[in-house]
Every structure is written in structure tokens, then in C-alpha cells.
């Protein structure tokens, strides 16, 4: 539509460009790479398709089309400049840098230029620009030298026109950027009928002098969705040259299509070819492993981790009020695909309170995969944008996934003017993605942090993760006793009397969930040394020997911040009132006055 309507004559195809695409020609069907797919799809009367690959030749989709352009080009080059409806600066330089004479022999000029363009991307781009000038030119009688419209596909645009400050680029890079900028900014080209299409995985890798021109339109190729994956599975299963008998699946093709959310068609093809070769039944575990491998390969193991938690909410110790809230209030909203679906939440509380374990248990309860974002900032200029684009493309294809961002306050930058432009851009894109209605109901964001106050206010607003700020606090009351009994379960000899429980509760009064877990480990180690269960006195001796890390004030500060930022009264450990909230704010100010900021 963009080409036919003339909306733009300069397009950038980005995104899932390395995948396979379905083509049907007469009775034959196949999945083929992008450029062959485009050349076959657009091989229609009235158009001439030209493809340029980096370090390769300029190719024509049909040999007859090459012959047409050659005849027109030689006629154009063999005519005096006064007879041509072009500017005087259209001469193409030879590889020596000297202009080619306009009266060059017709039987050698075109071939010479085409050969010189091989391995010379600067000359190739200038030659392609000349083809567009040729397409608009007429002879002395006013007849067009070339009646067809040109569609020019240029691969690896990010390598031909790399992003970066102009002064830091090499002379050939600057020359190519100048050629393309002049080419697509020419009003005659913009008002003409020819189209140039640049192909790159990420538009952010193409030089901003090109990509930011208003006449340049970026078109993103999405990752295959459920319908596309199901179609490929069915096609693969019914193509004799690929499979002699039906695939041996654990379930239906639809179930396989659902479970392969996030895979490209290329990766799905590899999975099915492997299953066909082995002949064994394809199991869900193999599919999950393939998806995990593919996602980590796309984003990098240091950026994302794909996991499926082995525990559920029934394994959570204490935190009974929070667990009940998750079951009754939160799970229905995560599983919903309607307007009540929640886009995300913030999970806060002091370090060591068990935030990650509890919400991984939530994911295990839901039996849905978890993507853990570990580091989406890249040390290389421009790579942050590439990683983000891959991430967004992946999320658009996934169905029902939780995204964990641990230590979220360090993962996302600020949006203030003092922040680096890359941080502002990244944070802005993440914020927009969190409130994207296309992702709502499929993606739930969980931002885990002990420093909720360091998260950008734009992230914490309602409609993003501010819809629900859930505090995970140190256990009190019955929860503390539940933690204590869990701590002693494997090492105590016999039943513990109520008086002993009270004494141990007093000895562990400042313990967090992590402290109880550490004590449990110490008791199990003592039990192994003794080679038997521990007596009450032995347990007390272990407890009394322990000294908690000197982080109490910092944890108290983080607890107060979690209380102040909580968005549900039912999750607070006390009855809410404006007065008590004001007292928390004053305590926070007192901590900050003595230099404690968590």
C-alpha cells in the first residue's frame, strides 16, 4: 500500500528479516528467505526489481529486466547532456575517481559500471541512484527511456550506512550517507514512481541522518504469531519432501503452536526437522528448552534468563495474608485477557524478605513461563536499542508470560535531563511497552526492588506497574512462628514445647525470611556434624552464636518506603490512616537526615 499510494519512496524494512516466509506460486508452496520472498511477490508487470547485497553484485530479478535497463542506460550515457532531462552532475565516477565521459561506447559502459560496483558499495549506491535518474529521463522526443517502475532492495543497510557521529565515521561511510541522503531527498525522486527499500534488523543501526528524514518510513516485520506458527506446522507435516509420515507429537498441532510462542519460523523448522530425524515423540520439555535457547540466543544470556519455577504458592512459608491476596485478587487478573487484566506490578520490601521466591511461586502456581530480565543496557553504542527491539518483537509473539525484573531500580535509568540520552530513550520505551494495549493480558511485568523510591515516577504511575505496589515485609505474629517451625522442621528432636517456641521467637525477633533460611542451613550443618537430631539446648546455642549483619537501619528505611508506597490497605500490617502514613514519612525523613537512604 505504501508503494502503490506513493506515501513514501524510501522504506526501511526491519525486525524479523532473517526468518522464512510463506509463498504460493501456482501449485507450489514453500517457505523462503525475505529477499527471495519479496522478489517473487513483486515480480509483476510494470515493475523492475533490483537487489543489492553488500560485497555482491547488483542483481536483477529477471534477465530480461537487466537487458531493458542496459539498453536504456547505454542510450542515456551515449546521448549528449543537452539531450537528457537530467542535471549536469549525474556522471558516475570510475573506480579511479575520474568522471565517465557521457559519450562512452554503449556496448561497454553498463557492463563496466556493473563490474566496478562489485565489492565497491559506494559505487554501487551511486549506480543505483543513477538508475532512478535514468527511470525519470526522456529522449529527445519526450519518450521515457524506461517505462517500468523500479523497486530497489538494499540489504545490510546498517553496514552500508552505519549509525554514529559523522565526524567519527570513515570517509567511505560518510560518502555513502551523503549519496543516499541526496538520493532520497531529491524532490524529483520523492515525486517519482521508483522505490528504494533498505533492509536491516534494527532501524536504530542505520545512520540517523537517513532514518530521521521525514520521508523515510520504517516498516517492522513482526515475529510469527500463533496463526503463522500453526500454519507452518501444518504445512511441514503435509509436505512429503520434509516428512514421510506425520510428526510424532505429545499433543495436537495447536498445542505445539501455543508452546512455541517466541520462536521464529527458522527455529521452529529446526525443531521439527530434529523431531522428524529422531522419530521419537516430541515432548513439551524439548519445546520449552528450544524456546529458552532461542530467546537467550536472540537477546544474550547476560540479558535474559528463561525459567519455569519448580515451586508454587503452596511452598511459601508464612506470608499468609499476601498468599491469600495473590490467589484471590491477583491470579484472576493475570489470567484474564479482558479489560480487568493487569499490566504489571511493583514488588517492594527490605532486602532478604523473600520477594523473588514468593513471586516465582506465583508463576509456578500459574504454570506459565518466566522471563527474567537481567541487563538490558549494553556497553556498546546503539546495541541497547537493538536489544530492546528484539525484546519487544519477542513479547508481541508470546502468550501469557511473566517478566521479572529483579533489582529494577538499577535496570532502568532516569528520564530527567541529567540522564544519558540512551537511558532516557530506553526507559521511555519500556514505559510505553508496559502500557501497550496490545500486550495487556499476555504480558505481566513484575518489578522487584528493595528501593521502590528509586524507580522512576513514570514507571510507578497507574496504568503501568503503579496499579499495584505490593510490599513483602518481615514476618510477624503467626507468620514468624510458621517460619520458625519451618526452620526447625528437619533438625529438631521431637515436639517443641510452647515455652521453647516463645524463647526461640524472642531470640530471632529481628529475623527476616532470609535470616530464617540461613539459620535453617546452619542447623542442618550442625545436625550433619552430630549425625543426628539436635536438642533444644543445641539449637539455642546455634542461634545465640549468630550475629545478624549490620544492616538493620537500612532494612528499616526500606520497610518504611514499602509501607508508604503500598497501594492496598489490605496488605499493610496495621490499620491504615492518614496519620500513620504521615508518621512513616517523618521516620523516613529522620533516617535521611542522618544519611541513611537504603
PATORLO-295090 format. One record per residue (C-alpha): x, y, z; residue in three letters. Coordinates in steps of 0.25 Angstrom, whole numbers, padded with zeros to 4 digits, always signed. Layout:
<sites>
XYZala/...
</sites>
This chain:
<sites>
+0000+0000+0000unk/+0011+0010+0003unk/+0018+0007-0010unk/+0005+0008-0018unk/-0001+0020-0012unk/+0013+0027-0013unk/+0012+0030+0002unk/+0027+0028+0003unk/+0038+0025-0007unk/+0048+0022+0003unk/+0045+0010+0013unk/+0053+0003+0023unk/+0049-0012+0026unk/+0053-0016+0040unk/+0051-0027+0050unk/+0049-0041+0047unk/+0057-0040+0034unk/+0065-0053+0035unk/+0053-0062+0036unk/+0045-0071+0026unk/+0032-0066+0019unk/+0021-0074+0012unk/+0020-0073-0003unk/+0010-0079-0012unk/+0012-0079-0027unk/+0002-0087-0035unk/+0002-0101-0029unk/+0015-0100-0022unk/+0017-0095-0008unk/+0029-0092+0001unk/+0035-0084+0012unk/+0047-0076+0007unk/+0056-0064+0012unk/+0051-0050+0012unk/+0058-0045-0001unk/+0054-0056-0010unk/+0040-0055-0004unk/+0039-0040-0008unk/+0045-0042-0022unk/+0035-0053-0025unk/+0023-0046-0018unk/+0026-0033-0026unk/+0030-0040-0039unk/+0018-0033-0047unk/+0017-0026-0060unk/+0021-0011-0059unk/+0032-0013-0049unk/+0047-0016-0050unk/+0053-0022-0037unk/+0067-0019-0034unk/+0075-0025-0022unk/+0088-0021-0016unk/+0095-0029-0006unk/+0108-0024+0002unk/+0120-0028-0006unk/+0112-0035-0016unk/+0107-0031-0030unk/+0095-0023-0033unk/+0085-0033-0037unk/+0072-0032-0046unk/+0060-0042-0043unk/+0059-0045-0057unk/+0070-0045-0068unk/+0060-0038-0078unk/+0059-0027-0068unk/+0074-0025-0067unk/+0074-0024-0083unk/+0064-0013-0083unk/+0072-0005-0073unk/+0085-0008-0080unk/+0079-0003-0093unk/+0073+0010-0087unk/+0085+0012-0079unk/+0094+0011-0091unk/+0085+0020-0099unk/+0085+0030-0087unk/+0100+0030-0086unk/+0102+0031-0101unk/+0094+0044-0102unk/+0099+0058-0100unk/+0096+0064-0087unk/+0087+0075-0094unk/+0078+0064-0100unk/+0075+0058-0086unk/+0065+0062-0076unk/+0075+0061-0064unk/+0084+0070-0056unk/+0099+0072-0060unk/+0104+0065-0048unk/+0100+0051-0052unk/+0113+0045-0057unk/+0117+0033-0049unk/+0132+0033-0045unk/+0141+0021-0049unk/+0148+0014-0039unk/+0160+0023-0042unk/+0151+0035-0037unk/+0150+0042-0051unk/+0137+0044-0058unk/+0132+0035-0068unk/+0130+0042-0082unk/+0116+0043-0086unk/+0119+0038-0100unk/+0125+0025-0094unk/+0123+0013-0104unk/+0109+0008-0102unk/+0114-0007-0102unk/+0124-0005-0091unk/+0119+0005-0081unk/+0108-0002-0074unk/+0116-0015-0072unk/+0128-0007-0067unk/+0120+0000-0057unk/+0113-0013-0052unk/+0126-0020-0051unk/+0132-0008-0043unk/+0121-0008-0033unk/+0124-0022-0029unk/+0132-0020-0015unk/+0130-0005-0016unk/+0118-0001-0008unk/+0120+0013-0010unk/+0120+0012-0025unk/+0108+0002-0025unk/+0099+0012-0017unk/+0103+0023-0027unk/+0100+0014-0039unk/+0086+0011-0033unk/+0083+0025-0031unk/+0087+0027-0046unk/+0077+0016-0049unk/+0066+0025-0043unk/+0070+0037-0051unk/+0070+0028-0063unk/+0056+0024-0060unk/+0051+0038-0060unk/+0059+0042-0072unk/+0053+0044-0086unk/+0059+0044-0100unk/+0059+0056-0110unk/+0045+0052-0114unk/+0040+0053-0099unk/+0038+0038-0098unk/+0042+0031-0085unk/+0055+0023-0087unk/+0050+0013-0077unk/+0035+0011-0076unk/+0035+0001-0063unk/+0036+0006-0049unk/+0048+0002-0041unk/+0048-0005-0027unk/+0062-0006-0021unk/+0065-0015-0010unk/+0077-0011-0002unk/+0082-0022+0008unk/+0090-0019+0021unk/+0087-0005+0021unk/+0093-0004+0035unk/+0106-0007+0030unk/+0105+0002+0018unk/+0100+0014+0025unk/+0105+0011+0040unk/+0100+0020+0051unk/+0110+0029+0058unk/+0115+0043+0058unk/+0118+0048+0044unk/+0132+0052+0049unk/+0135+0039+0055unk/+0131+0031+0042unk/+0141+0027+0031unk/+0142+0035+0018unk/+0135+0024+0010unk/+0123+0023+0021unk/+0121+0038+0020unk/+0121+0037+0005unk/+0111+0027+0004unk/+0102+0034+0015unk/+0103+0047+0006unk/+0099+0039-0007unk/+0087+0033+0000unk/+0083+0046+0007unk/+0084+0053-0007unk/+0077+0042-0014unk/+0064+0040-0005unk/+0063+0055-0002unk/+0063+0059-0017unk/+0049+0065-0019unk/+0048+0058-0033unk/+0051+0045-0027unk/+0040+0047-0016unk/+0030+0051-0026unk/+0034+0040-0036unk/+0030+0025-0037unk/+0042+0018-0032unk/+0044+0012-0018unk/+0057+0009-0010unk/+0055-0001+0001unk/+0066-0002+0012unk/+0067-0016+0019unk/+0073-0016+0033unk/+0069-0024+0046unk/+0069-0011+0054unk/+0066+0003+0049unk/+0074+0009+0060unk/+0086+0004+0054unk/+0084+0012+0041unk/+0090+0026+0041unk/+0081+0036+0048unk/+0083+0045+0036unk/+0076+0035+0028unk/+0066+0029+0037unk/+0061+0042+0043unk/+0057+0048+0029unk/+0042+0051+0029unk/+0040+0044+0016unk/+0047+0031+0021unk/+0036+0021+0027unk/+0040+0009+0035unk/+0032-0004+0034unk/+0035-0014+0044unk/+0033-0029+0041unk/+0027-0036+0054unk/+0031-0049+0059unk/+0022-0060+0055unk/+0009-0061+0063unk/+0001-0073+0067unk/-0006-0074+0054unk/+0007-0073+0046unk/+0013-0084+0054unk/+0001-0093+0053unk/+0001-0091+0038unk/+0016-0095+0037unk/+0014-0107+0046unk/+0002-0112+0037unk/+0010-0109+0024unk/+0022-0116+0029unk/+0014-0128+0034unk/+0008-0129+0020unk/+0020-0127+0011unk/+0025-0140+0006unk/+0039-0135+0003unk/+0041-0131+0018unk/+0033-0143+0025unk/+0030-0156+0021unk/+0020-0159+0032unk/+0012-0150+0042unk/+0020-0143+0053unk/+0020-0151+0066unk/+0015-0141+0076unk/+0011-0142+0090unk/-0002-0134+0087unk/-0008-0126+0076unk/-0002-0117+0066unk/-0009-0105+0073unk/-0003-0109+0086unk/+0011-0109+0079unk/+0008-0095+0073unk/+0004-0090+0086unk/+0016-0095+0093unk/+0026-0090+0082unk/+0022-0075+0085unk/+0034-0067+0083unk/+0041-0076+0072unk/+0044-0071+0058unk/+0039-0080+0047unk/+0054-0083+0045unk/+0056-0088+0059unk/+0042-0096+0058unk/+0047-0102+0046unk/+0060-0107+0053unk/+0052-0113+0064unk/+0042-0120+0054unk/+0054-0125+0046unk/+0061-0131+0058unk/+0048-0138+0063unk/+0046-0144+0049unk/+0060-0149+0049unk/+0059-0155+0063unk/+0045-0161+0060unk/+0043-0160+0075unk/+0031-0153+0081unk/+0033-0138+0083unk/+0031-0135+0097unk/+0028-0121+0104unk/+0041-0121+0111unk/+0048-0121+0098unk/+0040-0110+0092unk/+0042-0101+0105unk/+0057-0104+0104unk/+0057-0099+0090unk/+0049-0087+0093unk/+0058-0084+0104unk/+0071-0086+0096unk/+0065-0077+0084unk/+0061-0066+0094unk/+0075-0065+0100unk/+0082-0066+0087unk/+0074-0054+0082unk/+0075-0045+0094unk/+0088-0051+0100unk/+0090-0060+0113unk/+0094-0047+0121unk/+0081-0040+0117unk/+0070-0050+0119unk/+0068-0063+0126unk/+0057-0073+0122unk/+0052-0081+0134unk/+0040-0089+0139unk/+0039-0089+0154unk/+0039-0102+0161unk/+0031-0097+0173unk/+0017-0091+0175unk/+0010-0083+0185unk/+0008-0096+0194unk/+0023-0096+0196unk/+0022-0082+0202unk/+0025-0081+0217unk/+0017-0070+0225unk/+0013-0058+0217unk/-0002-0064+0218unk/-0009-0051+0216unk/+0000-0048+0204unk/-0002-0062+0198unk/-0017-0061+0200unk/-0017-0048+0193unk/-0009-0054+0181unk/-0019-0065+0180unk/-0032-0057+0181unk/-0029-0044+0176unk/-0017-0045+0167unk/-0017-0058+0159unk/-0031-0055+0153unk/-0025-0042+0147unk/-0012-0049+0142unk/-0020-0060+0135unk/-0031-0050+0129unk/-0030-0045+0115unk/-0041-0035+0117unk/-0041-0021+0122unk/-0038-0025+0136unk/-0025-0031+0132unk/-0013-0025+0140unk/-0001-0020+0132unk/+0009-0021+0144unk/+0012-0018+0158unk/+0024-0014+0167unk/+0028-0023+0178unk/+0036-0016+0189unk/+0041-0018+0203unk/+0054-0019+0210unk/+0065-0028+0205unk/+0064-0042+0209unk/+0049-0042+0211unk/+0047-0053+0200unk/+0041-0045+0189unk/+0047-0053+0177unk/+0043-0066+0183unk/+0029-0063+0186unk/+0026-0057+0172unk/+0033-0069+0165unk/+0024-0077+0173unk/+0013-0069+0167unk/+0018-0072+0153unk/+0019-0087+0157unk/+0004-0087+0162unk/+0000-0081+0149unk/+0009-0091+0141unk/+0014-0080+0131unk/+0028-0077+0127unk/+0036-0066+0133unk/+0046-0057+0126unk/+0056-0051+0136unk/+0062-0038+0130unk/+0076-0037+0136unk/+0083-0026+0128unk/+0077-0019+0116unk/+0087-0008+0116unk/+0098-0011+0106unk/+0113-0006+0107unk/+0113-0003+0092unk/+0107+0009+0086unk/+0094+0006+0079unk/+0093-0008+0084unk/+0083-0004+0095unk/+0073+0000+0084unk/+0075-0013+0077unk/+0073-0022+0089unk/+0060-0014+0092unk/+0055-0016+0078unk/+0057-0031+0079unk/+0051-0032+0093unk/+0038-0024+0088unk/+0037-0033+0076unk/+0038-0045+0084unk/+0028-0040+0094unk/+0018-0037+0083unk/+0019-0052+0080unk/+0018-0058+0094unk/+0005-0063+0100unk/+0004-0062+0115unk/+0017-0059+0121unk/+0022-0052+0134unk/+0034-0043+0132unk/+0043-0042+0145unk/+0052-0030+0146unk/+0060-0032+0159unk/+0067-0020+0165unk/+0058-0012+0156unk/+0063+0001+0161unk/+0077-0002+0155unk/+0072-0007+0142unk/+0064+0005+0137unk/+0070+0019+0136unk/+0065+0033+0139unk/+0057+0041+0130unk/+0062+0054+0135unk/+0070+0063+0126unk/+0083+0060+0134unk/+0081+0045+0130unk/+0089+0040+0118unk/+0080+0040+0105unk/+0081+0025+0103unk/+0076+0023+0118unk/+0064+0033+0115unk/+0061+0027+0102unk/+0061+0012+0108unk/+0053+0016+0120unk/+0043+0023+0111unk/+0041+0011+0102unk/+0040+0001+0114unk/+0029+0010+0120unk/+0022+0011+0107unk/+0022-0004+0105unk/+0017-0006+0119unk/+0004+0001+0116unk/+0003-0004+0102unk/-0011-0009+0100unk/-0006-0020+0090unk/+0002-0026+0101unk/-0008-0025+0112unk/-0014-0039+0116unk/-0002-0046+0110unk/+0010-0040+0118unk/+0010-0036+0133unk/+0022-0028+0138unk/+0028-0031+0152unk/+0038-0021+0156unk/+0045-0025+0168unk/+0053-0016+0177unk/+0056-0012+0191unk/+0058+0002+0187unk/+0044+0006+0181unk/+0047+0020+0183unk/+0058+0020+0173unk/+0048+0015+0162unk/+0044+0026+0152unk/+0031+0032+0156unk/+0027+0030+0141unk/+0029+0015+0143unk/+0021+0015+0156unk/+0009+0022+0151unk/-0005+0015+0149unk/-0006+0008+0136unk/+0008+0002+0138unk/+0013-0004+0150unk/+0007+0006+0159unk/-0006-0001+0158unk/-0002-0010+0169unk/+0010-0008+0178unk/+0012-0020+0187unk/+0020-0020+0200unk/+0027-0032+0205unk/+0031-0030+0219unk/+0038-0037+0230unk/+0029-0048+0237unk/+0021-0044+0249unk/+0011-0052+0258unk/+0007-0065+0253unk/+0016-0063+0241unk/+0028-0062+0249unk/+0024-0075+0257unk/+0022-0082+0243unk/+0036-0078+0239unk/+0042-0083+0252unk/+0035-0096+0251unk/+0039-0098+0236unk/+0054-0094+0241unk/+0054-0105+0251unk/+0046-0116+0244unk/+0058-0124+0239unk/+0067-0123+0251unk/+0059-0123+0264unk/+0057-0136+0272unk/+0043-0138+0276unk/+0032-0127+0278unk/+0036-0113+0283unk/+0028-0108+0295unk/+0021-0095+0294unk/+0031-0089+0304unk/+0043-0093+0296unk/+0036-0087+0284unk/+0034-0074+0291unk/+0048-0073+0295unk/+0053-0076+0281unk/+0044-0065+0275unk/+0050-0055+0285unk/+0064-0059+0280unk/+0060-0058+0266unk/+0052-0045+0267unk/+0059-0037+0257unk/+0060-0049+0247unk/+0056-0047+0232unk/+0052-0058+0223unk/+0066-0059+0218unk/+0071-0060+0232unk/+0062-0071+0236unk/+0067-0079+0223unk/+0081-0076+0227unk/+0078-0081+0241unk/+0072-0094+0235unk/+0084-0096+0227unk/+0093-0095+0240unk/+0084-0104+0248unk/+0085-0115+0237unk/+0100-0113+0237unk/+0101-0115+0252unk/+0091-0128+0250unk/+0101-0134+0240unk/+0113-0132+0249unk/+0105-0138+0261unk/+0100-0149+0251unk/+0086-0148+0258unk/+0075-0138+0262unk/+0078-0126+0271unk/+0073-0124+0285unk/+0067-0111+0289unk/+0079-0106+0296unk/+0088-0109+0284unk/+0078-0101+0275unk/+0078-0089+0285unk/+0094-0090+0285unk/+0094-0089+0269unk/+0084-0077+0270unk/+0091-0070+0281unk/+0105-0071+0273unk/+0099-0064+0261unk/+0101-0049+0259unk/+0092-0042+0249unk/+0099-0033+0238unk/+0099-0019+0242unk/+0088-0014+0232unk/+0077-0012+0242unk/+0075+0003+0239unk/+0075+0001+0224unk/+0065-0010+0225unk/+0056-0002+0234unk/+0057+0010+0224unk/+0054+0001+0212unk/+0042-0005+0220unk/+0036+0009+0223unk/+0038+0012+0208unk/+0030+0000+0205unk/+0019+0004+0214unk/+0018+0018+0209unk/+0017+0013+0194unk/+0008+0001+0197unk/-0005+0003+0188unk/-0014-0007+0196unk/-0019-0005+0210unk/-0021-0020+0212unk/-0007-0023+0210unk/-0002-0014+0221unk/+0002-0020+0235unk/-0007-0010+0242unk/-0020-0002+0241unk/-0017+0009+0231unk/-0020+0024+0234unk/-0014+0037+0228unk/-0008+0040+0242unk/+0000+0027+0242unk/+0005+0029+0228unk/+0010+0043+0232unk/+0017+0036+0243unk/+0024+0027+0233unk/+0028+0039+0225unk/+0034+0046+0237unk/+0042+0034+0240unk/+0047+0033+0226unk/+0052+0048+0227unk/+0059+0045+0240unk/+0067+0034+0234unk/+0070+0042+0222unk/+0075+0053+0232unk/+0086+0044+0237unk/+0090+0039+0223unk/+0082+0026+0223unk/+0076+0025+0209unk/+0075+0009+0207unk/
</sites>
